Amino acid sequence: MANELPIGALPSSGGSVAAMLASIPSPSSNTLSIGPLTIHYYGLLIGIGVLVAIWITMRRFDRLGGDPALAESVSIWAVVAGLLGARAAYVIPRWSEVTAGGIWHVLAIWRGGLAFFGGLTAGAIVGLGLMLVRRAPGKGRWWNFAAFADAAAIGLPAAQAIGRWGNYMNQELFGTPSNLPWAVQIAPQFRPAQYLDSATFHPAFLYESLWNVLIVIPVLLFIEKRFKIARGNMILGYLVFYGTGRFLLEFIRTDQATYVFGFRANQLVAAIVVVLALAIFLFRQVKGSPGYEIDVTSTSVAAPALSASGSAGFHEDSENATTLPVDPSSANDDATSASDGPPGDG
């Protein structure tokens, strides 16, 4: 749903008094006025999420051995493509509904209406495509491609966790009716037709935000630190964990959707993504695809409030690295073979 609340408009209570008292109140407005300037919280939160994601991706790409300036410029282009792709994926299936008030509503992103998988696809094509043509000297054709994707594997869920609160400000992305203490109040004008008599709903936006903060990011960082993960597999891990959460959340979402084989389209896409990403992840791990050679004793920045020592890359066993003598000539040969492997190693 794409909504805009007038300033000072308090949502109607409706429903049982008990449910309203034990629930999350809706915001009284989804805009902030500063003189003649009107700021939409939805756009503001999306923007903050984007900046956080770019910052995390730059720091992680730098620690993996890449050029942070390159990561910054590529991230900006990927974000632009992602926003266009997300908006197009939302608008095209709802063309009549979106353009009912005028063709210009196609551009009204501040009202809400961004399809995540459309944005992820467009952003990935542009961002990874740019990294593919920018070969890292001495590191193989696919190194920048894989390292940028792995660096973004933590930035993406961080951005989603922040951006989902924009849905709360717009009173959208909620689930089925609920009387739980953390249910969110929704004003009558924003309720689905079949639930007009229900005052409180599952806060699907909150569930997704917490899933990213409490599950996706910590689990990925633990895996990254604990195991020798193949280069390019962190982004696959992100797709597995985020996709699983998204698949489950789609069961309670009430916003308009296209159904395929009895499933919501995004739910079906999430399931396919999880299966494919997990299969490729396991295949590459078993195959023994190369990881990254980095200093495991340094500290990585994973998220503004979540850091872990040695967690930003994939590493060899630190004890062997510090105790075994190394012949200079063999070290050069090993470095060449590890960095200039076949393109399929990713």
Buried (B, 14 or more C-beta within 10 A) or exposed (E): BBBBBEEEBEBBBBBEEEBBEBBBEBBEBBBEEEEEEEEBBBBBBBBBBBBBBBBBBBBBBBBBBBBBEBBBEBBEBBBEBBBBBBBBBBBEBBEEEBEEEEEEBBEBBBBBBBBBBBBBBBBBBBBBBBBBEBBBEEBBBBBBBBBBBBBBBBBBBBBBBBBBBBBBBBBBBBBBBBBBEEBBBBBBEBBBEEBEEBBBBBBBBBBBBBBBBEBBBBBBBEBBBEEBBBBBBBBBBBBBBBBBBBBBBBEBBBBEBEEEEEBBBBBBBBBEBBEBBBEBBEEBBEEEBBBBBBEBEEEBBBBEEBBBEBBBBBBBEEEEEEEEEEEEEEEEEEEEEBBBBEEEBB
